[in-house]
Amino acid sequence: MEQLARLKARLTTLSELDDIIVAMRAMAAAALQEGRKALPAVGRYAGFIEEGIADVAALLDATAEPASDGENGEPETLCLIGTEHGFVGDLNAELLERAEIPPGTRLVLVGRRLEGAATERKLEPAAVLSMTTHIAGVPRLARHIAEAIGPASHVRIATAKHDPGQAAAEVASRQVLPVKLPAPGTSTRPPPLHQLPPRELLAELAGEYLLAEITRALIEAMAAENQIRLGVLTAASQNIADKLDELNRKARNLRQETITTELLDVVVGAEAVLEPEGQGGR
């Protein structure tokens, strides 16, 4: 009976844990869908800025001093976007391993779990920010990241990228700054109206483009994080279901053994009671 009681306690605990995992799966699925819906709009916004940059670039005098290409001796700033919470497998470690971090790179890390993985590798980031867990927090976090990056002219962003057609996320790295300008004379659009000098306007657009790309990377990272978390939690839920089946079988066997033992006790007790009467009748 004591063993059966322990089994029942384990069954109760596992059932409660499964309820928690089911709730976490629902939250991850909802966040994943939210990220999928937001990505196209952010991509279009970044595309509009790229078009604006191309239009302004067409205003630049071909004989003027060329814009900086980022190869001015300034170290590269690499923004790595990881996770704030767990249940994502080895995502943060893989991000650090596959991001290609040359010596001297200035690191801006997003996500406390990523910070922990970086500490294990003895990396010293210039800035660490907490990753948001909701789409509504993305714009504010994007501004904070842009502030942490500062006036850098050579910026790369690396994050996990979510692909609805694949089961697993991939690590993607994207060069954001310097902005790639089209070759002179290739634009077929009419020149835009402007009040600022072209180079000043181009610098403003480059800052806006950086903010848009940070926003897109954050949403991609959130979608990928929840995609991975959904897979991890689904596997955990299946493992718990298998364990519950096993424990339920053991509990049924123990109950059957208990019933059999009780029946045997009844039979033995009855025989013990009836045996003297039988002997006395001879």
Wavefront OBJ file of the C-alpha trace (Angstrom):
o trace
v 0.000 0.000 0.000
v 2.861 2.362 0.778
v 4.372 1.804 -2.681
v 0.987 2.426 -4.310
v 0.608 5.665 -2.347
v 4.026 6.836 -3.583
v 3.030 6.020 -7.160
v -0.194 7.994 -6.808
v 1.768 10.964 -5.467
v 4.132 10.808 -8.463
v 1.184 10.592 -10.835
v -0.359 13.684 -9.264
v 2.916 15.617 -9.497
v 3.509 14.650 -13.123
v -0.062 15.528 -14.072
v 0.340 18.977 -12.520
v 3.656 19.434 -14.348
v 2.014 18.434 -17.617
v -0.697 21.054 -17.043
v 2.020 23.700 -16.643
v 3.792 22.574 -19.811
v 0.521 22.616 -21.758
v -0.021 26.219 -20.642
v 3.552 27.148 -21.624
v 3.066 25.511 -25.018
v -0.059 27.578 -25.586
v 1.835 30.761 -24.704
v 4.724 29.854 -27.022
v 2.341 29.060 -29.876
v 0.519 32.374 -29.411
v 3.800 34.323 -29.345
v 5.000 32.486 -32.453
v 1.854 33.419 -34.375
v 2.148 37.008 -33.168
v 5.716 37.201 -34.462
v 4.777 35.672 -37.811
v 2.071 38.294 -38.297
v 4.387 41.195 -37.416
v 7.339 40.223 -39.624
v 5.901 41.204 -43.042
v 5.044 44.744 -41.884
v 8.511 45.296 -40.420
v 10.085 43.943 -43.600
v 8.053 46.372 -45.715
v 9.091 49.274 -43.488
v 12.771 48.399 -43.866
v 12.202 48.111 -47.617
v 10.710 51.615 -47.780
v 13.767 53.007 -46.010
v 16.058 51.172 -48.428
v 14.198 52.798 -51.319
v 14.579 56.193 -49.662
v 18.296 55.614 -49.210
v 18.620 54.694 -52.883
v 16.749 57.860 -53.896
v 18.913 60.091 -51.714
v 22.072 58.349 -52.896
v 21.147 59.382 -56.438
v 21.394 63.019 -55.306
v 24.997 62.668 -54.253
v 27.498 64.323 -56.527
v 29.566 61.592 -58.109
v 32.643 63.805 -57.701
v 32.055 64.406 -54.016
v 33.864 62.573 -51.262
v 32.433 59.038 -51.081
v 30.475 57.980 -48.051
v 32.302 55.921 -45.475
v 32.211 52.200 -46.146
v 33.002 51.266 -42.567
v 36.553 50.146 -43.352
v 38.143 53.003 -41.414
v 39.876 51.021 -38.708
v 36.836 51.130 -36.435
v 36.108 47.739 -34.837
v 32.941 46.007 -35.938
v 29.960 46.195 -33.604
v 28.130 42.879 -33.466
v 24.654 42.765 -31.932
v 23.732 39.231 -30.858
v 20.081 38.632 -30.004
v 19.530 35.600 -27.778
v 16.927 34.634 -25.200
v 15.886 35.829 -21.780
v 14.455 32.474 -20.658
v 15.135 28.779 -21.112
v 13.490 25.825 -22.851
v 15.333 26.715 -26.077
v 17.873 23.897 -26.223
v 21.397 25.052 -27.153
v 20.218 28.114 -29.075
v 22.344 30.662 -27.198
v 25.488 28.533 -27.371
v 24.959 27.896 -31.087
v 24.448 31.604 -31.692
v 27.824 32.400 -30.145
v 29.565 29.569 -31.965
v 28.191 30.379 -35.410
v 28.129 34.177 -35.300
v 31.786 34.546 -36.387
v 33.209 36.886 -33.741
v 36.647 38.176 -34.827
v 39.062 39.423 -32.136
v 38.410 43.029 -31.209
v 34.715 42.880 -32.074
v 32.541 45.148 -29.947
v 29.696 42.986 -28.636
v 26.185 44.096 -27.758
v 24.244 41.181 -26.254
v 20.478 40.906 -25.890
v 19.142 38.238 -23.513
v 20.348 37.133 -20.076
v 20.658 33.488 -21.134
v 22.913 34.638 -23.965
v 24.936 36.660 -21.464
v 25.438 33.507 -19.378
v 26.631 31.558 -22.417
v 29.006 34.412 -23.309
v 30.409 34.458 -19.771
v 31.209 30.746 -20.054
v 33.258 31.569 -23.167
v 34.981 34.460 -21.365
v 33.570 37.035 -23.783
v 33.335 40.607 -22.514
v 30.400 42.484 -24.067
v 30.277 46.252 -24.279
v 26.586 46.192 -23.352
v 23.966 43.661 -22.228
v 20.221 44.228 -22.492
v 17.282 42.114 -21.384
v 15.273 40.516 -24.192
v 11.609 41.439 -24.370
v 9.018 38.677 -24.174
v 6.193 40.565 -25.933
v 5.857 42.194 -29.345
v 4.689 45.391 -27.637
v 8.110 45.742 -26.007
v 10.064 45.517 -29.282
v 10.084 49.228 -30.313
v 11.398 50.384 -26.952
v 14.049 47.664 -26.832
v 15.102 48.466 -30.414
v 15.753 52.080 -29.396
v 17.804 50.957 -26.390
v 19.869 48.651 -28.608
v 20.463 51.471 -31.096
v 21.658 53.650 -28.208
v 23.995 50.881 -27.027
v 25.398 50.500 -30.546
v 25.998 54.240 -30.689
v 27.568 56.017 -33.680
v 29.209 52.868 -35.033
v 29.621 52.791 -38.808
v 30.185 49.031 -39.125
v 27.320 47.049 -37.568
v 26.276 43.441 -37.933
v 23.282 41.694 -36.341
v 23.178 37.950 -35.653
v 20.156 36.088 -34.381
v 18.158 32.920 -34.767
v 15.888 33.065 -37.796
v 12.544 31.334 -37.946
v 11.369 29.593 -41.112
v 7.772 28.281 -41.045
v 8.763 25.553 -43.507
v 11.463 24.073 -41.275
v 11.308 22.291 -37.939
v 14.399 24.008 -36.513
v 15.594 27.606 -36.491
v 18.818 28.733 -38.143
v 21.418 31.279 -37.067
v 21.453 34.230 -39.477
v 23.956 37.091 -39.628
v 23.181 40.314 -41.500
v 25.444 43.282 -42.232
v 23.405 46.415 -41.528
v 25.968 49.215 -41.632
v 27.516 50.588 -43.725
v 24.443 50.901 -45.898
v 25.023 49.543 -49.379
v 24.489 52.389 -51.831
v 23.470 51.769 -55.439
v 25.924 52.653 -58.184
v 25.613 56.255 -59.464
v 23.204 56.673 -62.356
v 21.295 53.429 -61.748
v 18.164 54.990 -60.238
v 15.186 55.384 -62.591
v 12.991 57.203 -60.068
v 12.616 60.999 -60.001
v 14.807 62.707 -57.383
v 13.031 63.261 -54.059
v 12.183 66.660 -52.627
v 14.410 67.467 -49.679
v 15.464 70.288 -47.382
v 18.492 68.707 -45.702
v 21.760 68.294 -47.596
v 21.858 64.827 -49.221
v 24.648 63.501 -46.992
v 22.945 64.669 -43.830
v 19.662 63.177 -45.010
v 21.448 59.950 -45.889
v 22.926 59.775 -42.371
v 19.449 60.245 -40.873
v 18.032 57.502 -43.080
v 20.913 55.196 -42.160
v 20.023 55.617 -38.484
v 16.377 54.874 -39.229
v 17.419 51.865 -41.299
v 19.494 50.540 -38.390
v 16.477 50.888 -36.094
v 14.242 49.076 -38.598
v 16.725 46.220 -38.982
v 17.083 45.893 -35.205
v 13.285 45.731 -34.943
v 13.094 43.080 -37.647
v 15.867 41.049 -35.991
v 14.124 41.209 -32.602
v 10.858 39.913 -34.044
v 12.680 37.179 -35.976
v 14.490 36.213 -32.773
v 11.243 36.072 -30.794
v 9.574 33.932 -33.450
v 12.556 31.564 -33.619
v 12.791 31.378 -29.823
v 9.139 30.420 -29.486
v 9.384 27.976 -32.367
v 12.227 26.171 -30.598
v 10.505 26.417 -27.211
v 7.336 24.945 -28.693
v 9.313 21.960 -29.979
v 11.123 21.462 -26.660
v 7.889 21.663 -24.673
v 6.106 19.316 -27.069
v 8.865 16.747 -26.586
v 8.727 17.254 -22.810
v 4.958 16.807 -22.829
v 5.315 13.577 -24.799
v 7.923 12.297 -22.334
v 5.603 13.084 -19.444
v 2.721 11.339 -21.224
v 4.900 8.244 -21.706
v 5.937 8.350 -18.041
v 2.328 8.748 -16.939
v 1.352 5.689 -18.996
v 4.166 3.710 -17.408
v 3.251 4.785 -13.877
v -0.434 4.109 -14.506
v 0.439 0.577 -15.626
v 2.521 0.075 -12.502
v -0.295 1.460 -10.366
v -2.801 -0.912 -11.969
v -0.461 -3.853 -11.414
v 0.093 -2.848 -7.804
v -3.644 -2.495 -7.232
v -4.180 -5.926 -8.777
v -1.432 -7.387 -6.601
v -2.973 -5.706 -3.564
v -6.401 -7.137 -4.391
v -4.884 -10.582 -4.993
v -3.015 -10.401 -1.701
v -6.171 -9.354 0.140
v -8.136 -12.203 -1.459
v -5.431 -14.675 -0.486
v -5.527 -13.324 3.050
v -9.295 -13.847 3.099
v -8.943 -17.395 1.755
v -6.177 -18.267 4.204
v -8.170 -16.748 7.048
v -11.264 -18.687 6.044
v -9.292 -21.917 5.858
v -7.844 -21.221 9.277
v -11.325 -20.726 10.691
v -12.863 -23.726 8.966
v -10.015 -26.178 9.553
v -10.726 -26.902 13.276
v -14.394 -27.547 12.523
v -13.460 -30.071 9.865
v -11.055 -31.833 12.175
v -13.553 -31.902 15.006
v -16.171 -33.681 12.865
v -14.028 -36.765 12.222
l 1 2 3 4 5 6 7 8 9 10 11 12 13 14 15 16 17 18 19 20 21 22 23 24 25 26 27 28 29 30 31 32 33 34 35 36 37 38 39 40 41 42 43 44 45 46 47 48 49 50 51 52 53 54 55 56 57 58 59 60 61 62 63 64 65 66 67 68 69 70 71 72 73 74 75 76 77 78 79 80 81 82 83 84 85 86 87 88 89 90 91 92 93 94 95 96 97 98 99 100 101 102 103 104 105 106 107 108 109 110 111 112 113 114 115 116 117 118 119 120 121 122 123 124 125 126 127 128 129 130 131 132 133 134 135 136 137 138 139 140 141 142 143 144 145 146 147 148 149 150 151 152 153 154 155 156 157 158 159 160 161 162 163 164 165 166 167 168 169 170 171 172 173 174 175 176 177 178 179 180 181 182 183 184 185 186 187 188 189 190 191 192 193 194 195 196 197 198 199 200 201 202 203 204 205 206 207 208 209 210 211 212 213 214 215 216 217 218 219 220 221 222 223 224 225 226 227 228 229 230 231 232 233 234 235 236 237 238 239 240 241 242 243 244 245 246 247 248 249 250 251 252 253 254 255 256 257 258 259 260 261 262 263 264 265 266 267 268 269 270 271 272 273 274 275 276 277 278 279 280 281 282
